[in-house]
Amino acid sequence: MWWGLFNLRPHLSEEDELKEKKNQLIREIKEKKLRIKKLKQARKEQRAERFRSRMINLKARIERVNIEGLGKTKDSLVLDRLGALFKAETFQDIVQATKVVQNDLKNLGCFRLVDIYVDTIDKDKGDKDTGEENEKDINHKSYQVNIKVEEIGSVFINLGIVPGNQENEVSLAVRGGLNNLQGGGERIELERTTGLFKSKQTILSFYSPLHNISQESRVYMTLSESRNPLSDMPVNQVKKVLSAGARINTSRIRVSSRIGLEHYSTILDFSSLRTSNIHRWHPVSTRCGDQLIATLHNSFNINFQDSSLLPIHGFRSFISHTAGLLPWSSSILFHQFKFGFSALYPLLKSVSLSCSGFLTHTTNNTQQGYSNIQVPLSYISGSRSALVFRGADKPNLYAGDLTAAVVTAAIISKLPLLRDHSMLCKHTRVHGFITAHSHRNDGQLSIMRKDVNTYVGIGIIGKISDIGRFELNYTVPLYPGFGKPGFKFSFGSQFL
């Protein structure tokens, strides 16, 4: 300690001095190597940056495009997507154009594989008579693009899991059909789904893409049949539909319109109404029987949310109108309007404020001769879905709602004490909410305060892959007479 106080060094032996000099020399060599390594890395980065800058500003153009692998697909359909290549003026433009063209070709629905290669063109640029070079050739380097495609198979079949036709139902789906029928991405498909709760559906569809509008736009025709018991109603329904329509899709907006002819066969399940060998009456019985109607449906959707099943921020909304008509005439039987929205605003990094609402209103034609025609049950039974209204179960004599409104406010957060990148944190959330529901069945749109059911609750929400969304909530009614506190599980793809 004394030599440290007076800045004196202890006496070192000759062997210790040699070791210290050796260690010092080793440290200096390591530091020198590190400096050399950093200098070489900096030079490489500078050289790469200079090369990148030169390539970005390098004058270039596409003079030739070679396409290999076309069979059934129309040549004109592919050529219409190559325009971006011939607009390129620099090498960077060529790189960006090839990415756009590759993505457009993949989205045609005709190809399983699309590969694009860019090569230089070797040719004599000198004029044969004068030996002078063309001024345009001096300023531009010529390239050719080689496109190799592999068309999708003509026949396809696949197996998957989809949300069922009923609440909390999962269905097994088998699809098969023919691809690229006329070389323009046309498709015919047969789908058969079987649900866990005995629902069944068969759909035969044909569609033709509208490539000039957007990649996801199409016109279509479908023939379908579904058999399933309606949720919380003592009925079994068979629905057969022949429809045709068009759908225009962009990245955020979807507009659709369709006309259809629908046949409903609704059968009352008397066994579920029997109590001590006595059959009770149910208001849904007035809507049973066979019914044939024509429909015209139009809808408009916008979606700016960051996820389709488990959003954290963004806004989405939809509005639709359905007119039910007497077949082979212009007489309108009913109108149905629907409007819904969902908005999420991030308060903190992992906490969002949510507000959502849903309104449906159905009006019957009160003219003489049409007043006794009932609206099909499938049109008036969605306002109390567990993923729309997170309150009590439906009443025992539930027969649908002609008019209904739902409003929900919630705070949504990631699960605490979990890493942001963990699988559980990515696919689940917790939320606290307050929700209110009101309904009327007299054709009036006004809402009575005494008919508003209000609940508060907490729960866990999450998604299962891209199949659907699930919720496990504990709800408490704010007013007596609207049910009891309890847990409620729900699963599906349609939610607020």
Steps between C-alpha positions, in 0.01 A plus 500: 500500500793739558622487143147578383490801736835642379448389137778245531507161335605190687821334399433239230719211421650465156258222417200711600623793290526275196147373554367854531676608180366194323143570614534864396623396159212255461248772590653739247488236227132423576412870494684544172319202345168637621576841345598337173182288502280806563682693227449218249131474595455875459664487157275213395192690611615814320569301185164327522326833551679654201406197290140519619481871419642439153256216433204706618585780260623274221304562184340175386211369297326171424524402135385139511268284710502122474216294651527126552237260627173641366244234415129559554538857632419773248798693362313830520438451872874476565603775256269750669708461819837572336448871436700606806815337359511718188453820701826447691772758436758404763626173643316570825178542300559157346544340843178652629308421179597132508367472857169656396467278194583187697239581765235579236560172318478301822166663584340404169403163642652322200854421614647292778853637451633824347875565469654809339865546395665813360797464261707739292478501121832465316486665160705722273393857561713653225354617173616267222546779245648787702635313801328755724301396803136580541456774759207322667704180533785693663273638773306178568611147579270237348352207696270210433252345742448124506174388660446135584154396616340174606124480468283363779347157456169472320347297785526582871374358827572611856385448855466766771328626814265802484252670737163328495157635407395509866641677802809341655515240224801372309449326166712269290513617138589298190554696177567385149466635151659616176747789459564745215212369288536741206849635561390806697502366857141374490414238756223257582489365856295257705519538878348276765508597869387298800474667841538361848138597578346309207499788254576415138560715196571430133606780262562477127654823372650644185690826486694702249758757620474867403872553443458850354347626826705326770655164572226394746199625303271248331159413362348177622204263501419258783257222575489401866307293752536521879336293771536606862304565820481871580673607821269537801192424289305170493515476120698325228544687176590393147610790281555476123641799311577576137686831472718705270696814573819701488754599762761774471788477744791732568743487789261691729161521326252235389180561305265216411163452336301184434156376402364170616209262516465345847283214620454438874353191659467561874383213722399540864674258737211393726719273710688800641170664600361199685472530879339209687344376175349842439609702196546870562435775247794700362477828303743366240230258382338779296815515284515126428410341169627548145580837352642617166634853464724695264765724652716792397796562732752786493781570749794732553792424735811690601774355720804688629573271794836331542352150546183327384449296819701667778548870417687746720430822311302620200143544381259286301137543403233348279155588374265272309148493359294195408167512321276192505270476200213283393640272225409582140376844601625838621305488828732560796430287809754653739803727530790437733772754585814418697778722624799419716832651601800423718772748597813441709735772622833411666535674836833340592737257330289198590167658605221604262162667542223336296155620400262305278137506397245307295154593372252291303150600392255289301169629368213287369276603214174600667297510177197276481596150393862522624459577870489131596821409315772450760866595472720184492652421838857502371466875430393603851702275730848656506478799734541293818792292383747448782775681305272798431317537832706373794212491744253238624370205301202542273152467656315170496247627246754665273372541143742757358510880506357723228682798650805481724788720610820403680772731638820385673793689654808312617862529607720233342849409617765237444539238767722625785833342599557361149758591239369693201628242254369193680240289320240541776542878503461526122176302485315597820378817676307595811218754498255673726176620340154646539236403245137593440231341282151609406246341266147544366271281291223745411674655198592821688855631499487700824664347809328485837712549812322220682605251230873571523702210644834617641786278619856544617764230486856386461644222291766350280491532121722329247523340159558144386732531200297678230191288557310713749489702819406372846391681817454383858316772692354545846206740480290672767163670425473858625123479546293220659286284279749466216669175595760394753877542519688221328758383248436495129716338230467594134681419176459624144626736232227769510554733796495862613 
